[in-house]
Amino acid sequence: MSDTSNTVAFVRTETIPQMPPPAAETGAIKWMRENLFASIPNAILTLVSAYVIYSILAGVLPWIFNGVWNAQTLAECREILDGTSGACFAVLTERWPQLVFGLSYPASEYWRPSLAFVLLFFAAAPVMFFDLPRKMLIITLFYPFITYWLLWGGTVLIPILAFAGFVAGYLVYQRFVAGSFAAGFFGGVIAAMIVWYIGGFLIPDGANQNAMLRPVASRDMGGFMLNMMLGVTCVSLSIPIGIVLALGRQSSMPLIKWICVVFIEFIRGVPLITLLFVASVMLAYFFPPESSVDLFLRVVIMITMFSAAYIAEVIRGGLAALPKGQYEAADSLGLDYAQAMRLIILPQALKISIPGIVNIAVGLFKDTTLVSVISMFDIVGMIRGPILSSTDWNGVYWELLGFAALLFFVTCYGISQYSQWLERRLATDHR
C-alpha cells in the first residue's frame, strides 16, 4: 500500500491568458454567416441578390460617371459622348431655375423663396424638437405671415391683417371655450372672418404699387418650390382640421357627428384628382360672384380637405385605442371637455397615431405632383411641359425624372426618419 500522506494537490497561482475567439465568431465573417449565409436557402438568395445588384450597378454607374454636365442642347451632349453610354446632366445645370422655382418667377427675386425655405427650419424646430427653448415658438407664430409676404410680395398690410384676424379668433376662442369647445371654436372662426372682412375695406387699392417687395402672382410660381408650398401648407392645416373632425365624429351631438361622418366618408370615397378638377373648374362658383379666388388657394382647400379626412380616421383610431379609464380619470379630476382632450386624451391619442399621420403626410407630399394635370407647373409639370417640349432637350427623360425622384426621396426620407426618432423619444410601443 503506497503512502499518500505527503501528496499535495497542485493549485495554479495565475490564470491562463484569455484566448481570442475563433475568426468565424467575430467581425464581418460572423455577421455574414449569421445574416447572409445562415442556411442554404439564405445563401442562395444572397448570391442571387448580389448578382442582380451587380447587374444593375454595372449598367447604371458608367452611365452616371460618364455624364455630361456642360452642354447647351441634347445634340451637343451626344456629340461630346460620341457614342459612349452616359447621362446628359447638362439639362439640370441649364434648367435648374425652372425645376426649382418655375418658369415665370422673377430671377432677381429667387432670394425670397430661398429665405422662406431657410426660415422653415427655424419655424419647425421648436415644434419638432422638445428640448429647444420655448421662446423660439415666436418664430413659428410669425412664420406663415412672413412667408406669405416673401413669396407673394406686395403690401405688408395683407399679412398684418391676416395676423390680426387670427389674434381676434384666438381671443374669442379663449373666452368661450370654457363653456363649450364648439362655441369657442366656431366663435373664433367667425371673429377672424369679421376682422378680415372689415380689414379688406381698409387696404387701399394701389397698395401693391408702392410695396417694398415686388408682387408675384401665383401663376408665376412653379417647380419644386410649388410642391413644397403645397405640402407644407396642406399638412400644417390638415392636422388640426383632422383633429376637429375626429372629435366631431365621436361627439354626442347627432348633428355635429353626422356632418363629420358625411364629410369624411365622402372625401375618402373620391379620388384626389377629381377634387383637383373641382378646385380648378367648379370651386370658384361657391364664392361671391365679384371675388376672384386664386387657383393656388382653391387647390390648397381641396388637398387640405382630402388629407384632413384621412388624418381624422387615423386620429379616431388613436382615440379608440385608449382605455375607457382615461376618460373616466379626466371626469374624476373635474376637467371639462376641452381640458380633458387637451391635457389627457389627445396627447396619448396623437402619440399612438404618429405612424399613420406621417404616412399620410408623405403620401400627400408626393400627391402634390397631381396638380400638373390642372395646368399648375410644379416640378413634374415643368418636366412634362416647357422643358421636354423645347427642341433643345426633347428626349431627355431619365435625368429629369431621376432628379425629381431624388428631391422627393430626400424630403420623404427625412420625414420618415424624424417620425422614427419621435416614436423612440415618446416610446409609442410602451403605453
TAFEN-V824253 format. One record per backbone hydrogen bond with DSSP energy under -1.0 kcal/mol. CO is the residue of the C=O (numbers start at 1). NH is the residue of the N-H. Records with the same first field share a line. If there is no record, write none. Layout:
# TAFEN-V824253
CO = NH / NH
This chain:
# TAFEN-V824253
4 = 7
22 = 25
23 = 26
26 = 30
27 = 31
28 = 32
29 = 33
30 = 34
31 = 35
32 = 36 / 37
39 = 43
40 = 44
41 = 45
42 = 46
43 = 47
44 = 48
45 = 49
46 = 50
47 = 51
48 = 52
49 = 53
50 = 54
51 = 55
52 = 56
53 = 57
54 = 58
56 = 60
57 = 61
60 = 64
61 = 65
62 = 66
63 = 87
64 = 67
68 = 90
73 = 77
74 = 78
75 = 79
76 = 80
77 = 81
78 = 82
81 = 84
87 = 68
88 = 91
89 = 92 / 93
90 = 94
91 = 95
95 = 99
96 = 100
97 = 101
99 = 224
100 = 225
101 = 222
106 = 109
107 = 110
109 = 112
110 = 114
111 = 115
112 = 116
113 = 117
114 = 118
115 = 119
116 = 120
119 = 123
120 = 124
121 = 125
124 = 128
125 = 129
133 = 136
134 = 137
135 = 138
136 = 139 / 140
137 = 141
138 = 142
139 = 143
142 = 146
143 = 147
144 = 148
145 = 149
146 = 150
147 = 151
148 = 152
149 = 153
152 = 216
156 = 160
157 = 161
158 = 162
159 = 163
160 = 164
161 = 165
162 = 166
163 = 167
164 = 168
165 = 169
166 = 170
167 = 171
168 = 172
169 = 173
170 = 174
171 = 175
172 = 176
173 = 177
176 = 180
180 = 184
181 = 185
182 = 186
183 = 187
184 = 188
185 = 189
186 = 190
187 = 191
188 = 192
189 = 193
190 = 194
191 = 195
192 = 196
193 = 197
194 = 198
195 = 199
196 = 200
198 = 201
204 = 207
208 = 211
213 = 154
217 = 220
218 = 221
223 = 227
224 = 228
225 = 229
226 = 230
227 = 231
228 = 232
229 = 233
230 = 234
231 = 235
232 = 236
233 = 237
234 = 238
235 = 239
237 = 241
238 = 242
239 = 243
240 = 244
241 = 245
242 = 246
243 = 247
244 = 248
245 = 249
246 = 250
248 = 251
253 = 257
254 = 258
255 = 259
256 = 260
257 = 261
258 = 262
259 = 263
260 = 264
261 = 265
262 = 266
263 = 267
264 = 268
267 = 270
271 = 275
272 = 276
273 = 277
274 = 278
275 = 279
276 = 280
277 = 281
278 = 282 / 283
282 = 285
283 = 286
284 = 287
288 = 291
294 = 298
295 = 299
296 = 300
297 = 301
298 = 302
299 = 303
300 = 304
301 = 305
302 = 306
303 = 307
304 = 308
305 = 309
306 = 310
307 = 311
308 = 312
309 = 313
310 = 314
311 = 315
312 = 316
313 = 317
314 = 318
315 = 319
316 = 320
317 = 321
323 = 326
324 = 328
325 = 329
326 = 330
327 = 331
328 = 332
329 = 333
330 = 335
331 = 334
336 = 340
337 = 341
338 = 342
339 = 343
340 = 344 / 345
341 = 346
345 = 349
346 = 350
347 = 351
348 = 352
349 = 353
353 = 357
354 = 358
355 = 359
356 = 360
357 = 361
358 = 362
359 = 363
360 = 364
361 = 365
362 = 366
363 = 367
366 = 369
367 = 370
368 = 371
369 = 372
370 = 373
371 = 374 / 376
372 = 375
376 = 378
377 = 223
378 = 382
379 = 383
380 = 384
381 = 385
382 = 387
383 = 388
385 = 389
387 = 390
392 = 74
393 = 396
397 = 401
398 = 402
399 = 403
400 = 404
401 = 405
402 = 406
403 = 407
404 = 408
405 = 409
406 = 410
407 = 411
408 = 412
409 = 413
410 = 414
411 = 415
412 = 416
413 = 417
414 = 418
415 = 419
416 = 420
417 = 421
418 = 422
419 = 423
420 = 424
421 = 425
422 = 426
423 = 427 / 428
427 = 430
